[in-house]
Amino acid sequence: MALNLAQKQEVVAELAEVAKKAHSLVAVEYAGTTVSSMTAMRKKARESGVFLKVVKNTLASRAVVGTEYEVIKDELAGPLMYAFSMEEPGAAGRLIKEFAKGNDKLKAKVVAVGGKAYPASHVEVLASLPTRDQALSMLLSVLVEPATRVARVLKAYAEKDNAPAEAAVEAPAA
């Protein structure tokens, strides 16, 4: 279905707004993917905070102008689906990696994070980024570790000081 000018402007505006808020982007070749697979992927994307959209590359290249994803403009060729991570940077990578396992037609083309474009192989790296909860628990463990070590040292010191005193108390009783 061909879009008229107003519809194209609406699509570009929507995609530009998403690109301004997104943490990362994965552009994926999807030709040959079944409708049921695409439907399942869209459902999973909504659940995991990923904005998934199939858009003409010319519209996508206009939408990313002025955002950190402008670096991918030269990579846009062929039928592509765009996956923007809205809540956490690794969400789009995990989604694409998960669905690419069961579908050899689904192939990442380019990954963009922090104003830099990376080759498709970086989907693995993006997918391995921790979720927000995992990152917070790692941070908490790093923050708690020094206090834990101090507590262990103080406990060991207290036990060391108490050991001779207990022996001295027991000695006169014998």
N, C-alpha and C positions, 0 to 999 in steps of 0.2 A: 504494500500500500504506500503510495507516494504521499509525502507530507507537503502541505502548503507552507508558505513563508512564515506565517504566524505560528504554526505547529513546530516548525524547525527552531524558531526563536525561543519557544517555550522549552523545548528539549535542551537547547544550549544553555539557557538560564538555569534549568534544573540541575544539569550536570556540572555547571560552573559552581553553583552553590554547594553541591556535594563535594567537589574537588577542594574547595576552600576549607572544609571541615574535616576531610579524611586524613587518616594517618598514613595509609599506604595504598598503592594501586597495583593490580595485576591485570595485564591485558592478555586475553586468552583466545586462541583459535578454537572455534567450536564446531566447524563444519563437519557434518556427519554424525553429530551427537543426536540421540533420539529425543523426542519430545518428553517422554516420561523421565528421562535422565535430567533434562533441563528443568522440568517442573520440580523434581526432587531437590535439585541444586538450589533453585530459587527459594524453596521452603526452608532449607537448611541455612541459606544466606540470611533470610529474615530473622531466624532464631539466633544467629551468631553475630548480628550487627554488621552485616556486609551489604552494601548497596550494589546490586547486580543489574547491569543494563547492557542491552545490545543496541548499538547506535552506529550510524555511519561514521566512518573515520573523519570525514571533513567536519562533521558536527562536533565530534569529540575533540579534534584539534583546536577548534574555535573555543570550546568550553574550557580547556585547560590553560588558555592564554592568561597570564597574570597569576598563575598558581605555581606551586612547586612541582607540578606534574607537566609543566611545559616542556621539560626535557625529553619527553617521550614522543613528541610530535613527529620526528623523523622516522620512528619505528612503526607507525600506524599504517599497515597495509594488509589487505585481505579482510575477510569477515572476522571481526573481533568482538568479544564480550568484555566489558570492563567491570572489575570487582574492586570496589573501594572499601577499605576497612574503616568503619566509622567509630568503633568503640575501642579497639586495641589494634596495634600495628600488624600482628601476625594472623589476624582472623581470616583475611582474604587468602593468604598463603596456605593456611590449614584447609580451608574450604576447597581450593583448587587441587591441592595435593590429594585430599581425600577422594574427590570425584575423578581425578585423573588415573587413580589406581584401577578402577573398574571400567575406564573408558579410554582407549588408546587414541581416540579422535580428539580428545580434549588436551590441548598443549599450550602451556604458558609461552608467551612471546616476549614480554618485557615486564620487569618489575620496577616500580619507582617508590623510593622512600627518602624522605628528607631532602628533596630537591635533586636527587641523583637517580639516574636510570641504570639498571643492572640487567644482565642477560637472564634468560628464562631459567637457567640453572639456580638462580638465587631464590626461587620459590621455596626450595628446601630450607634455606637459611631463614627466610621470612616465616615459614611455618614452624620453625623450631624456637621462635621467640616465645618467651613465657607469656601466659595470660596475665591480666592485671592482678588477679588473686595470687598467682604463683610468684609474681614479681614482688608483691607486698610481703608475702611470707619469707622470701629470700632476704629482703631488706630487714625484716624484723629479726631474722636469725643472725644477720650481721650485726645489728644493733645490740642484741641481747648477749652475744658471745663474750665481749669484754667483761660485762658484769658477772657472767657465769664463771669466767676464769678467776676473777677477783674473789668470788665467793668460795671457789674450790681452794684457793691459796689460803684464805683466812681459816677455812675449816681445817685444812691440813696443819696449819700453824697452831691452831687451838688444840687439835688432837695431839700434836707433838708436845706442847707445853703441859697438857694434862697427863700424859703417859708417865713422866718421871715423878710427878706429884703423887699419882696413885701408887707407884712403886714405893715411894718414901712412906706413905701412910701405911702400907701393908708391912713394911719391914719392921717397925717397932712392935707390931702385934704378934710377930712370930717369936 
